[in-house]
Amino acid sequence: MIDVDSALDEAGLNNTHVRDYVRHWAELTGAERIEVINAEDDARLLREAVEAGELLPAGEGRYYSRSYVKDTARSEERTIVATNDPADAGVYNNWRPAAEMKALLEERMRGASAGKTMYVVPYLMAPPGSPLEAYAAGVEVTDARPVVLHMIRMARVAVKYVNELADQNSFVRAVHVTGDLENLGQGTPDDQRYFVTVADERTILHYGSSYGGNALLGKIAHGLRQAAYDGWASGEFLAEQFLLLGITDKQTGRTYHVCGGMPSASGKTNLAMTLAPDVLGDRYRVDFYGDDIAWLRVDPEDGRVYAINPEFGVFGVAKDTNEQTNPTAVAAIAEGTGAIFTNVAYNDDTAEVWWEGKTPEPPADVTGWRDWKGELIAERPDAERNAPWAHPNSRFTTTLARIPNIAADYENPRGVPVDAIIFGGRTRDREPLVRAITDLAEGVYDGLTLGAEATFAAEGTEGVLRYDPMSMRPFMSYPEGAYAAHWLKVIGAATERPVFAHVNWFQRDPEDGHFLWPGYRDNLRALLWLARLKDGEVTGRPTPVGIVPTEEELDLRGMDLPPGDLERLLTIDTERWRQEMAHREEHLSAFADLPEEIWEAHRRVAAALDAEA
């Protein structure tokens, strides 16, 4: 019989609630050994992982891993929010009864870690001392050493975080059991995988994966799903899939903080890590706080909305990351950073890594190169000659401290005051470069109707948006009507509210399809205008869907935009928007108990568009 208590005693873990939890799951999963982890164990664990073949060296101080070929992404269809109250069911949260899901997961996990080490990872998803610290502590037990190494990069990991809890029982119980990956029936009717957040019991049970958000339970399952539920249940805060950045005007000393959500492939990480364009660099500095999650609350001291990034690292998509698109990320994963790459291409001879978009073309000499499946590029059959070398969802993991423009106050427990909340989706028309919204209900309404274009041309729906409210569609943990009401309550409690805005870097010319806006570092220009609007330095031009800049108000120094492109970037296509409103109404009608303020905002915008027609 495994001696759990001796292992916990040796690690100095004395929280009795944590000890009981670890003992229960060690016995149920049949683990052979217990190992309690602190961040200081990283170097040893890396050596062990390399010796075991779980990681490969990828240059000095970098590492490479491959996941099982059918375990390469989050699995939304197998992801469930469970509670004890059927009223918690929403449109997107895939709700199931807690009792049913706990019994099912315990059955799958029973004995599934036999012969393995159970790693106990005590972690904190907030800067120590944060007003939200009571919701930030967790303990993940996992039977996968690479998962531990990712967790050390993505969360603050130490025994002290659970030993020193004010409420010793206030921690998220996160259980990850890998399972027999080759025999789980992934994607079939007999799929054995389940990724369950039992939200009202603050318990996370994930079975059948060792990759990404399916296995790094502090990140999405705790940082978003569980935290969103906690924020709603407590009435205290919002947990959102938001970037967070700071812009300092070095001439005035004023710093603006911007957070916001963007659906997948809409430029969120690149914006989070952006730098000022060279021509504006003498005046403006951009600081990185986070690329994926923000927790927002109102501080009673000054009545402002404050945000923290609860994560400690970045789990970024490798595809198309290069010196032009994201030089900040390139520096953060350079040699010596301790970065871990997953499912990119790897060269056995040189320990190099490569992914689509890293360079314009793949390496010409394919000697030693293997694709993300581990197959030699040189031995590919002709039919697969042009297949991607890296998986489209290949990743890099690095700590925040490795980001070269990390904000000096990124660990401020209070967080930073939010000046603007932005939303942005990839759309070729209808959405201008930036439009500001000063009304709270209309700002929340805009977030609820956020979307990016679907491209299902064969179904006749090209250009129709796939709605992704606040970019939280895969991470919703309670009903959408209550979610909207919670937004109105939290942000509405602020005495100085952030300005809302919608941005779009992806407008195209309808004739030849070229992008009207160059994007990347030039995106900062839209945020600078928004900051000036917030401070009353510019007034913009009112439209039915918000305030857009005039051409003179945008700082376009160093740019050479054709006048026709600039005009289109700042134009509202009223007829196209009127079509959009019908789709929005259908989308919102799916949500029960949507606050009347949201419907009133919808009707106001629709009436304003009709008046312009």
Secondary structure, 3 states (H helix, E strand, C coil): CCCHHHHHHHHCCCCHHHHHHHHHHHHHHCECEEEECCHHHHHHHHHHHHHCCCCEECCCCCEEECCCCCCCCCCHHHEEEEECCHHHCCCCCCEEEHHHHHHHHHHHHCCCCECCEEEEEEEECCCCCCCCHHHCEEEEEECCHHHHHHHHHHCEECCHHHHCCCCCCCCEEEEEECCCHHHCCCCCCCCCCEEEEEHHHCEEEEECCCCHHHCCCHHHHHHHHHHHHHHHHHCCEEEECCEEEEEEECCCCCEEEEEEECCCCCCHHHHHCCCCCHHHCCCEEEEEEECCCEEEEECCCCCEEEEECCCCEEEEECCCCCCCCCHHHHHHCCCCCCCEEECCEEECCCCCEECECCECCCCCCCCCEECCCCCEHHHCCHHHCCCCCCCCCCEEEEEHHHCCCECCCCCCCCCEECCEEEEECCCCCCCCCEEEECCHHHHHHHHHCCEEECCCHHHCCCCCEEECHHHCHHHCCCCHHHHHHHHHHHHHCCCECCEEEEECCCCECCCCCCECCCCHHHHHHHHHHHHHHHCCCCCCEEECCEEECCHHHCCCCCCCCCHHHHHHHCCCCHHHHHHHHHHHHHHHHCCCCCCHHHHHHHHHHHHHHHHHC
